[in-house]
Every structure is written in C-alpha cells, then in structure tokens.
Amino acid sequence: MRTADFDFDLPQDAIALRPAEPRDSAKLLVVRPDAAPELEDRVVSDLPSLLRSGDVLVVNDTKVIPARLIGTRERNGVNVEVETTLLKRLSPERWQALARPAKRLHVGDRIRFGHESRVCLLGALDATVEDKGEGGEITLGFDFHGAVLDEAIDALGHIPLPPYIASKREDDDRDRKDYQTMFAAHEGSVAAPTAGLHFTDALSKRLAVAGIGVQRVTLHVGAGTFLPVKTDDLSFHKMHAEYGVISPQTAREINEARTKGGRVIAVGTTALRLLESATSESGEVKPFAGETAIFITPGYRFRAVDALLTNFHLPRSTLFMLVSAFAGLERMKQAYAHAIANGYRFYSYGDGSLLFPETPR
C-alpha cells in the first residue's frame, strides 16, 4: 500500500491543546463494523456499559520523562541554541537523542543545558556529543550519571509535547500532570500513551463494579511516534524500536480472562503493539521483555486484541495505518469524517474512539 492512501484533511481548530475536564468527559466514538449503526456518539465515562463483565482492559503504565532539553553549543566563542529530545538511555551517563539543528553539531562539541534560568541545584548540566547518526540522532555523554543525572533532567527538562501542540503554545507546569496517565509508574517514555489519559479514579471504580478487569503492561514510547512516514511505499518504512515488558503474571491473567470468554481491549496503540508482539500464532499471550518494531498495516491478522480504545491520529501516520488495519481503511476514513463534522477533538489531548475489528479475532 501507499502512504497517500492514508491521507485526510483536518481543520487546525480540531486539534486539542488541553485535555477534557474531567478526563472521562471526553467524547467517545464507537465504531462497530458488524452492528447498526456502525458509528455511535458516546462519552468515555460510558465505557462500563459498552463492555461486558469478564472483559479486560490492558493499559500501558509507562511514565513520560521531561525529555526535551534546551541548551547552548559553545565552540570557538560562537554560541548556538540547541534543542534535544532524549530517546533512549544507553548507559548511566549516555543517552541517544534527537537534536535540532543537528547539522550545527560536531562530534566532540560541548552542550550546556540550563541557560534559560532553569539551572538545577546541581549546577548547569553539560554533555558532550559523542556520535552522530542519520536523521538528526546524536549520542550525548553527560557529566552526571545515574540518579544524579535523572535529578538534573527532571529539574531542567520540558515535557516533550507533540509538535502539533508545541507549535501552538509553550509547555507549562500543568502539562507535567496533564501529559501523564493515572497508571504511570515506570519512567522511560518521551510521549504519553494518550488513550490512557481519559481514565479517572471514578471511572476505574465503575469498571471494577461492572466486573471489567485492568491489566498493566509497559511500552516506553519513543519519539518515532511523531515522525512522519517519508516513503511512498509502506514496505520501505522502518519503525523505531521501543522497549516493552509483559510480566508472566500479566500474561497469565490475560490468557485466563480470554479462556473464560472475556475480551481483551487494548487501551491505546502502544498496548496493542506490545500485545501483538508477545502473542503466539495460537493467540496465547507470552511474557515479554525486549524491543519491538512491529509495523501494523491493512492485511495484518490480529491475534491478541478484541477491541481498541484509542485517540484520533495524524493523517499519513503509522497509527492511522494501524487503526485502519484493525477496523478497515474506508470505515476509518468515514469515522474520522464523522468526528470532524461533529466537533470531536483530535490527537494527544483530544477525544477517543472505541474500535471493534473488521474481522473478529
């Protein structure tokens, strides 16, 4: 298939810049290919009545780190402002990062973070450019390491809001709470698993009363989730690998729920991708600890998931390709057109959709 197949027009005023309050008051578009009507307008707080006792929701409990660091490259008396987004920890003091402008950086350059009057108690945070890769990737060796480095990043870093929000406003202290799910426990993501942003304590209690379980997995979301597909032919696109974990107990609980007739509902595309990476051809979820670069496009046969709770995604993105694989490309284009016409809010802080598959598992 071609990237252009997944294009659609979205008005700029449909992009949400703040989440709904309360979070579970967000709109929810239910898409059922095998029912009439196929499209149903609800709200997230209706979720307990849309699912069945014995179903299990699988949430991603990753925690977003303030991975966006703004600093100054100092060389031969010339200073250049540099913005980096941490991607992956390589050692106690080394991180892989995306840099802008990467072309202004050389191996051996020193970058001082904290020049914007946000110097941490430990002083400025300095790093050396140790390596440069393709696509703006660099390796940074920091002067601090381990827990001390973590403290400095927390003090100096910005929440890495998606470009479509960051281009419209600066991040602020409110984003440190808003861009984090109630399940967040394990630090490592540079983007939130945004479907989980809709959950509240009140909704969680109502789900439990309805007999709907919640299981936690971890997938650390990388900056690749923001990167556009640059190839015309999807077969040439390469996904960035992300690290995920499914514990033996969680795998067992999900399999037992399915054995008893319950359905598995992935909360977000990150949870879905991890589940599909860990599931055998027979449909058994296996314990998992490692990286996945699974790329799901129409024609993929889903093994692990019976329904998907997810936000509305960018045109031509790997995430819109995934939901089109799950519920059908033409159906998803119709659903998105309906959402735009009916005032749904899009992207990370936007409204949600509950998708049932075009071909049931």
N, C-alpha and C positions, 0 to 999 in steps of 0.2 A: 504494500500500500504506500501511498504518497502522503507527505506531511500536509499538503494542501487539502486533502480530504477532511482534515480535522479543523478547518478554519471556520470562524463565525464572527459576526460583528457584535461588539459590546459597547454600549454608551459609557463614557468615562464616569458619569454620575452614578452608575450602578455599582462602582467599586466602594466597598465599605471601608471607612477609615477608623472606625471604632466598633467594638462588638456590641451586640444587643444587651440590654439590661432589663431584667436578669438574663443570664446567658441562655436559659432554656426557653425564653420567649421568642427566640429566632424562628423564622418561618421554616417549614419543612415540606419539601415537595416529594410526595410519594409516587414512585414510578413502578407500576406493576404491568409487565408485558402481557400477563395471562389473565387480566381482570378488566372489568369495565366499571368506571372509567380508568384508562391507563394512568392518568395524571390526577392527583388529588392534593389539594392545598390544605396543609395542616401546620402545626407548630411543634417544636421539638419536645415540649412538655407532654405531647400526646403519645410519646414513644411507648409507654407501658401498654396502651390499648392497641397499638399497632403490631405488637409482638405477642408471643404465646408463652405461657408458663413452661419452663424447661428449656427455653432458648438461652443462649449465652452470648453476651457481648464481649468482644475481645478488643481491649484498649491498649494503646501504646503509652507506657509510663516513662518515656524519655523526658528529660528536663532540658530546656533551652538555656544555653550559656550566653553571657553578654559578649558574643564573639566578634563584634565589629570594633576594631581598634583604629583610632586616628592618630597619626604620628608625623614626624618630620624626618626626612632623609637628609643627612648632613654630609656634604662632600665638597672639598676644596672651597669652603666658605660659601657654598651655594646651598640653600635650603629648599626642599620641595615637599609639599604636603603629600602624604601617602595614606590611603585607606586600605586596611586589610580586613579580611574576614577569615577567622580561623576555621579550618576544615576538619583536621584530623591530628590527634596527638601522636607523635612518633616516638617520643621518649619523655622523661620527666621535664626536660627543658626545651624540646624541639616540637614545633608544630608545622604541619603543612597548611598553607593559607592561600587565598586569592588576594591579589594586590591590584590596586589602581593608583596611578598608572604604572603597570608592570614594566613598560618599556623604559621608564626612567630609573629602574633599579638594576644594579650590577651585583654579581656575587662579591661578597666582602663588604658591601655597604652596611652602614650602621643606621638604624631607625630608632628614634626616641619617641616613645608613646607617653602621653600625658601633658603635652604642651598646651592643651586647651583649658588650663586652670583646673584640671581634674587629676593632679598628681596625687598618687596614693600615699599612705603613711610611710610606705617603704621607700619613697622617693620616686623618681622617674623610672619607667620601665623601658630598658634598652634591649635591642635584639640585633643580631647580625644576619644578613641574607646569606645563607649557606649554599643555596642551589636555586636554579630557575628551570621551570618546565614549560610546557606548551599551554596556551590558553590562560596566561596570567597567573599560573600557580608558582609559588615560591616555597622554600623551606626556611623557617625562621629559627635561629638558635637564641633563646632568651638568656639574659644574665641571671635570672632567678630560675628555680626549678621546683618541681613538686608542689606541695601545699602553698609555699610562699608565692610561686608563680600564679596559682589559682586565685589567691587572695588579691594579687595585683590586677589580674584580668577582671575579676569581679568589680574591683574599685574603679577601673579605668574604662572598661568595655561598655559598649552600647548594645542594646537588644537589636539583633540583626533583622529588622523589619523587611519584608519583601520589597523589592524595588517599586512595585506599583503603589505601595503606601509611602515608602521613604521618599519618593519623588514628589509627594504632595504635602508632607509635613515631617518635622523632626520627631525622632523618638523622644519619649519623656518617661518620668518615673512611673506613670500609670501603666505604660507598656510592660514594665517588669512583672506586673501582676496579670495584665490582660493577655499577654502573649505566652501564657503558661496554663496548661490544663490542671484540673484538680488532682489528676493522677500522677503528676510529675514527681519523679523520685530519683532517677539516675541521670546525672549530668552527661551531656555529650552532643546535643543537637544544636544546629545553627538555624533551624526552622522548626516551628511548632507543628505537631500532628493536629491540624486545625479542627478536625471533626470532634476531637475530644474537648475543644473549648466550649462546646454547648452544654456540658454537663454541670450540674449543681448538686449540692448535698440533698436538696429536696427531691430532685429527680432520681437520684440514686436510691433514696429510701423507698420511693414509689415503685421503682423497678424491682427491688428486693421483695416488697409486699406482693407484687404480681408474679413472683416465682421466676424472675429473669435474672440469670447469673451474670457476673462480670469477672473476666479473667484478664490478667495483665501480661503483656509481652513488652519487649524493649527493642526498638529500632532507632538508632541515632540518625536523625535526618540530616543529610548533607546539603551543601549549597547547590548541588546538582539539581535539586528540585526547582530552583529558579532559572536554570539555564535553558535557553531555547533549543529546539531541535534544529540544527543547521543543515542537515542533509535533506534533499528532496525525497530520497528513497529511504524508508524507515529501516530497511535491512542494513543500512550503513551507520545507523545511530548507535553510539556506545553509551550505556548508562554508567554513572559513577557508582562505585561500590559503597555500601553502607553496612555498618556493623549491627547485628541483631542477636537477641537471646530469647529463647523459649525454654523455660525450665522443664525438667522431667515431670514435676507435679502439674504444671500448667498444661502440658501436652496431654497428660493422663485425664485431667478434668474435662478438657475439651472433647476428647475422644469418648469419654463416658457420657457426656451430655448428648452427643450425637447418637450413641448406641441406644439411648433411651428415647430417641425420637426428637430431641431438641435440634434447633437450627443454630448455625454459627453465623453471627453477624459481626463483620469486621467494622470497627469504628475507625474509619479513615483508610486511605490507600496505603499508608505505611504498614498498618497492621495486616492488611490484605496481602501485600507483597511478601511480608515475612512469613505469614501462614502458608502461602503458596510455595515459598522456597523450602519450607520444612515438611511438606506433606508428600507422602508416597503416592504412587500411581493408584493404589487401592483406596486412598482417601484417609489414611491414618496420619495424624499429626505427630511428628517425631520431635524429640528435644533438639535444640539448635543453638549453636554458639559459633558465629563466624560472619563473614561478609556475604552480602547478596547484591547482585547487579541485575536481577530479573527485570525484563522489559516485556510488559504485557500489552499486546495489541489484538485487534479483532482476529478471531480464529483460535485464540488460546482456549484450552479446555480447563475450566476451573475445577479444582479438586477439594478445596478446603472450606469454601465460603458459600453460604446460602443467601446472604443479603449484605449490603454495603451501605453504611451511613457515611456520607462524605459531603464536603462543601462543593461549590461551583468553581470550576477550574479555568485556567487560561486557554485561549484558543491555540491550536497547534502544539500543545504541551503533551508530555508523556502521560500526565494524569488524565487529561481528557481522552487520550487514546485508551487508557486503562478502563475508564468508566464506559466507553463505547464498546470495548471488548466484553464488558460484563452485561450491559443492558441493550446493546445494539446501537450502531452509529446513527442511523436515521432517527431512532427513537430518542436518543440523547440530544440530537440537534433540535427535535421538536420540544423536548423538555426544557432545554435552555431558552428557546424562543418563548415558551410559555412563561418561564421565570422572568425574563427581561420584560415582557409585556405586563406582568403582574407585580412588578416592583420588588422582586427579590434582590437581596444584596449579595454581591459576588466576592469571592476569594477569601483570604485567610480570616478576616473578621466578619465575614458575611453569613448568609443563611445556609441551610443544609438541605440535603436530599437523602431519601431512603430508597435505595435501588434494589429491585429484585431482578434476578437474572433472566436474560432472554431464553436461555436453555437451562432449566433447573438441574442442579447437580444430581 
